[in-house]
Amino acid sequence: EKGTLVGIVGPVGCGKSSLLAAILGEMNLIEGQVNTYHSSFSYAAQSPWIFADTFRNNILLNRPYDAQRYRDVIDACCLNVDLSRLGSCDDLAIIGDNGVNLSGGQKARVGLARALYDDADIYLLDDPLSAVDRTVAEHIYERCIGSNGLLKNKTRLLLTHQTQFLFEADQIIFLSHGQIDKEDRLDENFTRQNEPDKKQTSVLTTMLEDNPPECDEQSIITDEISVNDRSNWSLYYDLFTALPSGICGLCVLIVLLLLGEIFNDGANYWLSIWLKQSKIDRQFSPKYAYIYFGLIIGALVMDILEFFESNPSGRILNRASKEQYAIDELLPVLMLNGIMALLITVGAMFIRSFRQLKRLENITRSPVYALFSTSLSGLSTIRAFKAEKSFIQLISKKMDVNTSAYIIVQAATECFAFILTVLGSFILLATSIRIALLSNQIDSSDSALSLISTVFIASCFQWSLRKFVEADILMTSAQRIDEYGHLPREENEGDCKHLVKTSPDWPNEGRIEFRNYSLRYRANLPYALRTIDLHIDSGQKIGIIGRT
């Protein structure tokens, strides 16, 4: 009936959670029918689904923020203390994927708060009180589920093994082997016999209340450390010498690559020699060579005499020494240095900007994968709250951001390829002009060889430079793997071996002893256990209690 509290009890594996899943439409219907009369549902799963987002949005689930409703839910679920432990960020602190920085009780209360925040007709609560201690469970029941709680006028289906909370239930459903064994009004004796004696638990409750949990503003999750912007050459050495044969294999590989290029260029050079030999007149007569040689010497001598008569000797010596030295020695060096400086500057600017763009693409891709993978594990919760549209919009927004970064990377790549193509075209143009100007002095076979080599060099220059840039960018992945290879070892690894050394006849008795024992999860975190002195004899049964 509407507005009633229905308790569902039964042994483990009897089908309690399956019953709620069937109400939500998450089970395959074989026969029969389920009629929910167009009611809206709110669902608190037994294993709460926590996704990588803020503490607040894990409760809101992309729904509009109602400040008053939110504060009431936080207070009813005893999450005030947990928010104070998150530090200055409060409820805007980021919760790790699957709630890795939350305890089991905190996850259960976040899942319950998510269900309570929704204004639904029927609330399906799958054992939400099992992960918290007795004091917190009583508070949550009174403020959330009980007759004076936030859900007092709502229909509540409560699955629980703690039958003391079913005293106010209007109806109890008993399940066994997937069937309803008994349906009856609440039996007071049934719940009383499962409730522990308050006199026996009063001392323990007082001890727990006198020792509130300490605030811990540090999170066990650390931010990812960015790798160096420039790749280390030692990393290249470590990567390329990691072959099965080490440095020898690398040397053999380099030699084979050089031989391959030599044979490839040698084939073109041999073709040029063959074409040149086909044009040589086999009936060579030396008398024509003597005639041409005499004509050249005569013309040169006559020109030189006229030149010396019309030009001063100082001008001739200046041009033959200073000017020729500038052309032969200084000009090539300056041009080469200028071209190298230009290429290095352009390349360095592009590599730096392209690496940042590539890193931006990788950073924006990770949230897409994370949200997609976590959404798969929380499909039942998403469908129960009718949040499919909001999550589709959220993942679409993240994909748009990643796609924008990807398009920028592709545009930068095409721009760089265009610049390299223009440079290659200039090299080919310069070679073609040189061949055209010296057409009377260069053989056609040499011209063809020069053009072929120029085209090959231009294409290889473009391809190799692009691949070098891509390899330099992808070396960030190698750096991250290399960081894992240099993680610090556990402290005192060698000094503690004698403490855990066991005898050959171990175990001969079930005894445990702690002496001034302290433990923490990480060096920069506070101690989880402090100076524990504990002795457990063989055959004892020990109960361990503590606040959530």
Backbone torsions as a table, in degrees:
resi	resn	phi	psi	omega
1	GLU	NA	156.4	-179.5
2	LYS	-67.4	135.6	177.8
3	GLY	80.0	12.3	-178.4
4	THR	-101.3	160.8	174.0
5	LEU	-105.6	118.1	-177.9
6	VAL	-113.2	123.1	176.4
7	GLY	-96.6	137.5	178.4
8	ILE	-122.5	117.7	-176.6
9	VAL	-128.1	165.3	179.5
10	GLY	157.3	165.6	-179.3
11	PRO	-67.6	169.6	179.3
12	VAL	-64.1	133.2	177.9
13	GLY	82.0	14.7	-178.3
14	CYS	-86.0	-10.5	177.6
15	GLY	108.6	20.3	-179.0
16	LYS	-66.5	-50.9	179.3
17	SER	-65.6	-32.8	177.7
18	SER	-65.3	-33.0	177.7
19	LEU	-63.5	-43.9	177.4
20	LEU	-65.9	-38.9	177.8
21	ALA	-62.7	-36.6	177.5
22	ALA	-66.4	-38.2	177.7
23	ILE	-64.4	-36.5	179.4
24	LEU	-78.4	-8.3	-178.6
25	GLY	83.1	20.0	-179.2
26	GLU	-92.5	0.1	179.2
27	MET	-110.4	150.5	176.8
28	ASN	-77.3	124.1	-179.3
29	LEU	-81.4	119.1	178.9
30	ILE	-93.2	-47.2	176.6
31	GLU	-155.0	162.9	-178.0
32	GLY	86.7	-164.5	-179.2
33	GLN	-153.0	155.7	176.2
34	VAL	-126.0	123.1	-178.9
35	ASN	-115.9	116.7	179.3
36	THR	-103.9	1.5	175.0
37	TYR	55.1	41.2	175.8
38	HIS	58.0	32.0	178.8
39	SER	-81.5	150.8	174.3
40	SER	-93.6	148.2	-174.2
41	PHE	-122.2	150.2	168.8
42	SER	-128.8	138.5	-165.2
43	TYR	-133.0	129.4	172.5
44	ALA	-114.6	107.6	-174.3
45	ALA	-74.5	157.4	177.7
46	GLN	-66.6	-37.9	173.0
47	SER	-110.3	94.8	-172.5
48	PRO	-59.9	141.8	177.3
49	TRP	-90.9	117.3	178.6
50	ILE	-117.2	127.5	-179.8
51	PHE	-114.5	163.5	-175.4
52	ALA	-73.2	96.2	178.5
53	ASP	-164.0	-171.6	179.6
54	THR	-71.4	159.7	176.8
55	PHE	-58.4	-39.9	-178.2
56	ARG	-66.6	-45.9	-176.2
57	ASN	-70.8	-22.9	173.3
58	ASN	-66.4	-23.1	174.9
59	ILE	-90.9	-42.9	-178.2
60	LEU	-71.2	-34.9	-178.2
61	LEU	56.9	49.5	177.6
62	ASN	65.2	15.7	177.7
63	ARG	-89.8	162.7	179.1
64	PRO	-59.4	147.7	-176.2
65	TYR	-90.1	118.7	174.6
66	ASP	-110.9	106.7	-171.3
67	ALA	-60.2	-46.2	-177.5
68	GLN	-65.9	-45.9	178.4
69	ARG	-62.0	-39.8	-178.7
70	TYR	-64.6	-44.8	179.9
71	ARG	-65.2	-39.2	178.2
72	ASP	-63.0	-41.6	-179.9
73	VAL	-67.4	-42.1	179.3
74	ILE	-60.7	-43.9	-179.7
75	ASP	-68.2	-40.1	-178.6
76	ALA	-67.1	-31.6	-178.5
77	CYS	-94.3	10.5	176.9
78	CYS	57.6	40.5	179.2
79	LEU	-98.6	2.5	-179.7
80	ASN	-62.9	-46.1	-179.8
81	VAL	-63.9	-39.0	-180.0
82	ASP	-65.4	-36.8	177.6
83	LEU	-66.7	-37.4	178.3
84	SER	-65.9	-26.6	179.3
85	ARG	-78.6	-12.3	179.5
86	LEU	-82.0	-2.6	175.9
87	GLY	85.7	-155.2	-175.6
88	SER	-68.5	-22.3	179.8
89	CYS	-69.9	-22.7	-179.8
90	ASP	56.3	-131.8	-175.8
91	ASP	-81.7	3.3	175.0
92	LEU	-94.7	5.8	175.9
93	ALA	-68.5	146.0	-178.0
94	ILE	-82.1	130.1	174.3
95	ILE	-96.1	134.4	-177.8
96	GLY	-67.1	167.8	-179.9
97	ASP	-60.3	131.5	-177.2
98	ASN	62.0	19.3	176.8
99	GLY	65.1	42.1	-175.8
100	VAL	-65.2	-23.2	178.7
101	ASN	-100.1	21.1	175.1
102	LEU	-122.1	147.0	175.5
103	SER	-79.0	172.0	179.3
104	GLY	-62.5	-40.1	178.1
105	GLY	-66.4	-38.0	178.2
106	GLN	-66.0	-40.9	177.2
107	LYS	-60.8	-43.5	-179.4
108	ALA	-62.5	-40.3	-178.6
109	ARG	-73.3	-33.3	174.5
110	VAL	-65.1	-42.8	177.0
111	GLY	-63.0	-39.0	177.7
112	LEU	-68.1	-40.6	178.2
113	ALA	-63.0	-36.3	176.7
114	ARG	-61.6	-41.4	179.5
115	ALA	-69.2	-40.1	-178.3
116	LEU	-69.8	-30.5	-177.8
117	TYR	-66.8	-27.9	-179.3
118	ASP	-79.0	137.1	177.6
119	ASP	-93.2	90.9	-176.1
120	ALA	-116.7	172.3	177.4
121	ASP	-83.9	-39.3	-175.7
122	ILE	-128.3	134.3	179.7
123	TYR	-112.7	121.5	179.5
124	LEU	-104.0	110.6	-173.9
125	LEU	-114.7	107.8	-175.4
126	ASP	-94.8	89.1	175.3
127	ASP	50.8	57.4	-176.6
128	PRO	-78.2	-11.5	-174.7
129	LEU	-100.1	0.0	-175.0
130	SER	-76.9	-22.3	-174.4
131	ALA	-95.0	4.2	-178.7
132	VAL	-119.9	162.5	-179.6
133	ASP	-76.4	173.6	-171.5
134	ARG	-62.2	-43.3	-177.6
135	THR	-63.8	-46.2	179.4
136	VAL	-65.9	-38.2	180.0
137	ALA	-62.6	-42.2	178.9
138	GLU	-64.6	-40.3	179.5
139	HIS	-64.4	-44.4	-179.2
140	ILE	-64.3	-41.2	-179.7
141	TYR	-63.0	-45.3	-177.6
142	GLU	-67.8	-39.1	-175.3
143	ARG	-86.7	-20.0	-174.4
144	CYS	-114.3	-52.5	-166.7
145	ILE	-101.8	-32.1	-173.0
146	GLY	-66.2	-174.9	-175.4
147	SER	-68.8	-17.7	178.6
148	ASN	-112.5	12.6	-176.4
149	GLY	-87.5	-176.1	-179.1
150	LEU	-64.3	-26.1	-175.8
151	LEU	-103.8	24.7	-173.3
152	LYS	-63.9	-27.0	-179.5
153	ASN	-102.4	11.0	-178.0
154	LYS	-108.1	159.7	174.0
155	THR	-81.3	125.9	-175.1
156	ARG	-125.0	127.5	172.6
157	LEU	-110.7	110.5	-174.1
158	LEU	-110.0	116.7	172.8
159	LEU	-94.4	127.1	-177.5
160	THR	-160.8	154.6	169.2
161	HIS	-100.7	-8.9	179.9
162	GLN	-90.5	84.3	-171.5
163	THR	-68.7	-11.6	176.9
164	GLN	-66.0	-18.3	178.6
165	PHE	-88.0	1.6	-179.1
166	LEU	-99.8	11.6	-178.1
167	PHE	-65.6	-31.2	-179.7
168	GLU	-93.2	4.1	-177.0
169	ALA	-67.4	140.2	175.9
170	ASP	-80.7	-21.5	-178.1
171	GLN	-156.7	142.6	177.4
172	ILE	-124.0	130.9	178.0
173	ILE	-109.6	123.7	179.5
174	PHE	-101.2	123.3	179.5
175	LEU	-110.9	143.3	175.9
176	SER	-154.1	122.2	179.7
177	HIS	56.3	39.0	176.3
178	GLY	78.8	9.5	-179.1
179	GLN	-129.5	155.6	177.0
180	ILE	-82.6	114.4	-179.7
181	ASP	-85.4	-35.2	-173.4
182	LYS	-153.0	138.6	176.9
183	GLU	-136.2	114.4	-173.0
184	ASP	-154.6	171.0	173.7
185	ARG	-68.5	163.6	-177.0
186	LEU	-64.4	126.7	177.0
187	ASP	-96.7	115.4	-175.9
188	GLU	-62.0	-39.1	-179.8
189	ASN	-64.6	-32.1	-178.6
190	PHE	-64.7	-40.5	-179.2
191	THR	-81.4	-32.3	-178.6
192	ARG	-67.2	-35.6	-176.2
193	GLN	-72.8	-15.9	177.4
194	ASN	-97.5	-0.3	-179.3
195	GLU	-94.5	124.2	-179.9
196	PRO	-63.6	156.2	179.5
197	ASP	-65.4	124.8	-177.4
198	LYS	-65.9	-28.2	179.0
199	LYS	-66.6	-35.4	-178.9
200	GLN	-74.9	-27.8	-176.1
201	THR	-97.6	-6.6	-176.3
202	SER	-65.4	-40.2	-179.5
203	VAL	-64.7	-43.3	179.5
204	LEU	-64.4	-40.3	179.3
205	THR	-63.6	-40.4	178.3
206	THR	-63.2	-40.9	178.7
207	MET	-62.4	-40.7	-179.3
208	LEU	-68.9	-39.1	-179.1
209	GLU	-71.1	-27.9	179.8
210	ASP	-80.0	-7.0	-178.7
211	ASN	-126.8	75.9	-179.6
212	PRO	-68.3	155.0	180.0
213	PRO	-67.3	143.9	179.2
214	GLU	-81.2	148.6	179.7
215	CYS	-76.1	138.9	178.7
216	ASP	-135.7	103.4	-176.8
217	GLU	-84.6	-6.6	-179.4
218	GLN	-87.8	138.8	177.8
219	SER	-100.0	146.1	179.1
220	ILE	-73.9	-14.9	179.7
221	ILE	-91.3	127.8	179.2
222	THR	-106.9	153.0	177.3
223	ASP	-70.8	147.9	179.0
224	GLU	-69.7	129.2	-179.6
225	ILE	-80.9	127.9	-179.5
226	SER	-74.2	139.7	178.9
227	VAL	-75.6	165.8	179.3
228	ASN	-59.9	147.1	-177.5
229	ASP	-70.5	-26.9	-179.6
230	ARG	-111.3	139.7	-178.6
231	SER	-74.4	145.2	179.4
232	ASN	-90.6	133.4	-178.5
233	TRP	-65.1	-28.3	177.0
234	SER	-64.5	-28.1	176.9
235	LEU	-68.0	-39.2	174.8
236	TYR	-60.6	-42.4	-179.4
237	TYR	-63.6	-45.3	179.4
238	ASP	-63.5	-36.6	-177.7
239	LEU	-70.6	-44.9	-174.9
240	PHE	-80.3	-21.9	177.0
241	THR	-92.1	6.4	177.3
242	ALA	-83.7	13.6	176.6
243	LEU	-68.2	163.6	179.5
244	PRO	-57.0	-33.7	-178.8
245	SER	-99.3	5.8	174.0
246	GLY	68.7	-139.6	-175.8
247	ILE	-66.4	-32.1	178.6
248	CYS	-64.9	-42.9	178.0
249	GLY	-63.3	-36.3	177.4
250	LEU	-65.1	-42.5	178.7
251	CYS	-63.4	-43.5	178.5
252	VAL	-62.0	-39.6	179.4
253	LEU	-64.4	-41.6	178.6
254	ILE	-64.3	-43.0	179.1
255	VAL	-61.5	-43.0	179.7
256	LEU	-64.3	-39.1	177.4
257	LEU	-64.6	-41.5	178.1
258	LEU	-64.7	-42.5	178.3
259	LEU	-62.7	-38.7	178.0
260	GLY	-61.7	-42.2	177.7
261	GLU	-68.0	-38.0	178.7
262	ILE	-63.0	-45.4	179.5
263	PHE	-65.5	-36.5	179.4
264	ASN	-66.1	-46.6	177.7
265	ASP	-70.4	-33.1	179.4
266	GLY	-63.4	-33.7	178.2
267	ALA	-64.2	-42.7	177.7
268	ASN	-66.2	-39.5	179.9
269	TYR	-66.6	-39.8	177.7
270	TRP	-64.1	-36.6	176.0
271	LEU	-63.7	-38.5	177.7
272	SER	-65.0	-42.8	178.6
273	ILE	-63.6	-39.9	-179.2
274	TRP	-64.7	-41.3	177.5
275	LEU	-66.8	-35.3	179.7
276	LYS	-68.3	-40.2	179.8
277	GLN	-65.5	-29.2	-178.6
278	SER	-70.5	-17.9	-178.5
279	LYS	-99.1	-2.1	-178.5
280	ILE	-81.6	131.7	178.4
281	ASP	-72.1	120.3	-177.2
282	ARG	-69.8	-24.9	-179.2
283	GLN	-96.1	68.7	-177.5
284	PHE	-77.5	131.3	179.6
285	SER	-113.2	121.7	-176.9
286	PRO	-69.1	-19.8	-176.3
287	LYS	-67.2	-31.7	177.6
288	TYR	-68.7	-32.0	176.9
289	ALA	-65.9	-40.1	178.7
290	TYR	-65.0	-39.5	-179.9
291	ILE	-63.9	-48.8	-180.0
292	TYR	-62.1	-38.7	-179.9
293	PHE	-64.1	-40.7	178.8
294	GLY	-66.0	-43.0	178.6
295	LEU	-61.8	-41.3	-179.9
296	ILE	-64.8	-44.5	-179.4
297	ILE	-63.9	-41.1	-180.0
298	GLY	-63.6	-47.2	179.6
299	ALA	-62.3	-39.7	-179.3
300	LEU	-65.8	-42.8	-179.3
301	VAL	-64.8	-43.8	179.7
302	MET	-64.2	-42.9	178.8
303	ASP	-64.1	-39.9	-179.2
304	ILE	-65.0	-41.2	179.6
305	LEU	-62.2	-45.6	177.9
306	GLU	-63.2	-36.9	-178.7
307	PHE	-66.0	-43.4	-178.7
308	PHE	-68.8	-29.7	179.5
309	GLU	-71.4	-33.0	-174.7
310	SER	-98.7	-5.7	-178.1
311	ASN	-127.7	137.0	177.9
312	PRO	-66.4	155.4	-178.7
313	SER	-68.8	-31.6	180.0
314	GLY	-64.7	-39.8	178.4
315	ARG	-65.1	-40.2	-179.3
316	ILE	-65.9	-43.4	-179.7
317	LEU	-65.6	-37.6	179.3
318	ASN	-63.2	-43.9	-179.6
319	ARG	-72.0	-34.4	-178.6
320	ALA	-74.9	-20.6	-177.9
321	SER	-108.7	-69.8	-174.2
322	LYS	-64.9	-51.7	-176.3
323	GLU	-66.3	-40.0	179.6
324	GLN	-66.8	-36.1	177.5
325	TYR	-64.8	-40.3	178.9
326	ALA	-63.9	-40.0	-179.2
327	ILE	-70.4	-43.5	-174.2
328	ASP	-79.7	-34.3	-171.1
329	GLU	-109.7	-49.3	-171.6
330	LEU	-82.8	-47.1	-174.9
331	LEU	-60.6	-46.0	178.9
332	PRO	-61.6	-38.9	-179.1
333	VAL	-65.9	-44.3	-179.8
334	LEU	-65.1	-42.6	178.8
335	MET	-64.4	-41.9	179.1
336	LEU	-64.1	-43.7	179.0
337	ASN	-64.8	-39.3	178.5
338	GLY	-64.0	-44.4	178.8
339	ILE	-64.3	-42.9	179.1
340	MET	-63.5	-42.2	179.2
341	ALA	-63.1	-40.2	178.7
342	LEU	-63.9	-46.9	-179.2
343	LEU	-65.0	-41.8	-179.7
344	ILE	-64.7	-41.9	-179.9
345	THR	-64.3	-48.0	179.8
346	VAL	-63.5	-43.9	179.8
347	GLY	-63.8	-42.6	-179.6
348	ALA	-65.0	-41.5	178.7
349	MET	-64.0	-41.7	-178.5
350	PHE	-69.4	-44.9	-178.5
351	ILE	-61.0	-42.2	-178.8
352	ARG	-64.5	-47.9	-179.4
353	SER	-69.0	-38.8	-178.5
354	PHE	-67.5	-35.9	178.2
355	ARG	-64.8	-40.3	177.6
356	GLN	-65.9	-39.4	177.9
357	LEU	-65.0	-41.1	179.0
358	LYS	-65.7	-39.2	177.5
359	ARG	-65.5	-37.5	177.0
360	LEU	-62.5	-39.8	178.0
361	GLU	-64.2	-42.6	179.6
362	ASN	-64.8	-39.4	-179.2
363	ILE	-66.0	-40.3	-179.3
364	THR	-77.5	-15.6	178.5
365	ARG	-80.3	-33.7	-176.9
366	SER	-59.4	-44.7	178.1
367	PRO	-61.4	-30.4	178.4
368	VAL	-65.6	-48.5	179.0
369	TYR	-62.9	-42.1	-177.4
370	ALA	-64.5	-45.9	-179.2
371	LEU	-66.5	-38.6	-179.5
372	PHE	-65.3	-45.1	-177.7
373	SER	-68.7	-40.4	179.7
374	THR	-70.9	-31.5	178.8
375	SER	-65.9	-32.2	178.5
376	LEU	-62.8	-38.1	-179.6
377	SER	-77.6	-14.5	-179.4
378	GLY	-115.8	27.2	-177.4
379	LEU	-61.8	-40.2	-178.9
380	SER	-63.7	-39.8	178.1
381	THR	-67.7	-42.4	180.0
382	ILE	-62.1	-44.3	-179.9
383	ARG	-69.4	-34.4	179.9
384	ALA	-63.9	-36.0	-179.5
385	PHE	-93.4	6.7	-179.6
386	LYS	55.0	41.8	-176.9
387	ALA	-103.1	19.3	-178.2
388	GLU	-61.3	-44.6	-176.3
389	LYS	-64.1	-42.4	-178.6
390	SER	-66.1	-37.5	179.3
391	PHE	-73.6	-33.3	174.8
392	ILE	-64.1	-41.7	177.3
393	GLN	-65.3	-38.1	-179.5
394	LEU	-66.0	-46.8	-179.7
395	ILE	-70.3	-30.4	175.6
396	SER	-66.5	-38.8	178.2
397	LYS	-64.4	-42.8	178.5
398	LYS	-66.8	-36.9	177.3
399	MET	-68.1	-35.1	176.9
400	ASP	-63.9	-41.3	178.2
401	VAL	-63.5	-44.3	178.7
402	ASN	-66.4	-39.3	178.9
403	THR	-65.1	-37.6	176.8
404	SER	-61.2	-44.5	177.8
405	ALA	-64.6	-38.6	179.1
406	TYR	-64.5	-41.8	179.3
407	ILE	-64.5	-38.9	177.7
408	ILE	-62.9	-41.8	178.2
409	VAL	-62.5	-44.2	179.5
410	GLN	-65.5	-38.3	177.8
411	ALA	-64.6	-41.7	177.2
412	ALA	-64.4	-38.1	178.0
413	THR	-63.8	-44.8	179.4
414	GLU	-66.5	-36.7	176.9
415	CYS	-63.3	-43.9	178.2
416	PHE	-64.6	-40.0	177.8
417	ALA	-63.9	-37.7	178.1
418	PHE	-65.1	-42.1	178.7
419	ILE	-62.2	-43.1	178.7
420	LEU	-65.5	-36.4	177.4
421	THR	-64.5	-40.4	178.0
422	VAL	-64.2	-43.0	177.7
423	LEU	-62.4	-42.7	177.0
424	GLY	-63.1	-36.2	177.9
425	SER	-67.1	-37.4	177.0
426	PHE	-64.7	-39.8	177.4
427	ILE	-62.9	-44.0	178.6
428	LEU	-65.6	-38.5	178.3
429	LEU	-64.8	-42.8	178.9
430	ALA	-62.9	-40.5	178.0
431	THR	-65.0	-41.4	180.0
432	SER	-65.2	-41.5	178.2
433	ILE	-63.3	-42.1	179.0
434	ARG	-61.6	-42.2	179.3
435	ILE	-65.5	-39.0	-179.9
436	ALA	-66.9	-39.1	-179.9
437	LEU	-71.5	-31.3	-178.2
438	LEU	-109.4	34.0	-177.8
439	SER	-64.1	-28.7	-180.0
440	ASN	-81.6	-12.0	-176.2
441	GLN	-110.7	-14.0	-177.2
442	ILE	-113.1	133.4	178.8
443	ASP	-68.9	151.5	-178.9
444	SER	-63.0	-34.1	177.9
445	SER	-66.7	-39.7	176.1
446	ASP	-65.9	-36.9	177.6
447	SER	-63.5	-44.6	178.8
448	ALA	-63.0	-41.6	178.4
449	LEU	-63.1	-39.6	179.4
450	SER	-64.7	-43.3	179.5
451	LEU	-65.2	-43.2	178.9
452	ILE	-62.1	-44.8	-179.7
453	SER	-65.0	-38.1	-179.7
454	THR	-65.5	-45.3	178.0
455	VAL	-61.2	-42.6	-179.8
456	PHE	-65.1	-42.6	-179.3
457	ILE	-66.0	-41.2	-179.6
458	ALA	-63.0	-45.2	179.8
459	SER	-67.1	-42.0	178.5
460	CYS	-66.3	-36.4	178.2
461	PHE	-62.0	-46.2	179.1
462	GLN	-63.9	-47.1	-177.4
463	TRP	-65.3	-46.0	-176.2
464	SER	-67.5	-38.3	179.9
465	LEU	-68.3	-39.3	176.9
466	ARG	-63.4	-43.8	-179.7
467	LYS	-67.6	-34.4	177.8
468	PHE	-65.1	-42.1	178.6
469	VAL	-63.7	-44.4	179.2
470	GLU	-63.8	-40.0	178.8
471	ALA	-65.4	-39.8	179.3
472	ASP	-64.0	-35.8	178.6
473	ILE	-71.3	-42.7	-178.4
474	LEU	-73.0	-10.5	177.2
475	MET	-67.4	-14.8	174.4
476	THR	-61.6	-32.9	176.2
477	SER	-65.7	-41.3	177.5
478	ALA	-64.8	-35.0	178.1
479	GLN	-64.9	-40.2	-179.4
480	ARG	-68.0	-38.9	175.2
481	ILE	-65.7	-38.7	179.6
482	ASP	-65.1	-32.6	176.7
483	GLU	-62.1	-39.7	177.8
484	TYR	-66.0	-29.1	178.6
485	GLY	-74.2	-14.1	-179.7
486	HIS	-117.6	28.4	176.6
487	LEU	-66.0	145.0	179.4
488	PRO	-65.9	144.9	179.3
489	ARG	-79.6	164.8	177.4
490	GLU	-63.7	140.7	-179.8
491	GLU	-69.5	145.4	176.7
492	ASN	55.0	38.5	-177.2
493	GLU	-65.2	-38.6	-177.8
494	GLY	-84.6	-23.2	-174.9
495	ASP	-79.0	-18.8	-174.1
496	CYS	-100.6	3.5	-176.4
497	LYS	-65.3	-34.4	-178.0
498	HIS	-71.8	-19.6	-179.0
499	LEU	-76.8	-26.7	-177.8
500	VAL	-104.3	10.2	179.8
501	LYS	-73.3	128.9	-176.3
502	THR	-106.6	156.6	178.0
503	SER	-81.5	159.9	-178.7
504	PRO	-62.3	-30.1	-178.0
505	ASP	-94.7	17.5	178.7
506	TRP	-72.4	142.7	-4.8
507	PRO	-92.2	137.1	177.1
508	ASN	-107.4	-9.4	174.8
509	GLU	-158.9	145.5	-177.9
510	GLY	-88.2	73.5	-177.1
511	ARG	-124.5	137.8	179.7
512	ILE	-126.8	137.3	-178.9
513	GLU	-140.8	129.4	174.4
514	PHE	-112.2	135.0	178.3
515	ARG	-126.2	110.0	178.0
516	ASN	47.8	50.2	-171.6
517	TYR	-93.7	129.1	176.1
518	SER	-129.2	146.8	-176.0
519	LEU	-148.1	142.1	171.4
520	ARG	-145.0	156.6	-174.3
521	TYR	-74.3	-29.6	-177.2
522	ARG	-153.0	161.3	-173.0
523	ALA	-63.6	-34.1	-176.3
524	ASN	-93.1	9.5	-179.7
525	LEU	-107.6	155.6	177.4
526	PRO	-69.4	164.2	-178.0
527	TYR	-70.1	133.1	173.3
528	ALA	-81.5	-33.6	174.1
529	LEU	-126.3	134.9	-176.1
530	ARG	-125.4	120.7	172.0
531	THR	43.9	58.4	-179.9
532	ILE	-81.0	124.5	171.5
533	ASP	-117.7	109.5	-172.4
534	LEU	-144.4	135.4	177.8
535	HIS	-129.8	119.4	179.6
536	ILE	-115.7	116.9	-179.8
537	ASP	-80.8	164.5	-179.6
538	SER	-65.8	134.6	176.8
539	GLY	87.4	-4.1	-179.7
540	GLN	-78.9	151.2	173.8
541	LYS	-110.1	120.3	-171.6
542	ILE	-113.7	132.7	172.8
543	GLY	-105.5	134.5	-179.7
544	ILE	-114.5	121.1	-177.4
545	ILE	-122.9	163.7	178.3
546	GLY	171.8	161.8	179.4
547	ARG	-71.4	155.6	176.7
548	THR	-65.1	NA	NA
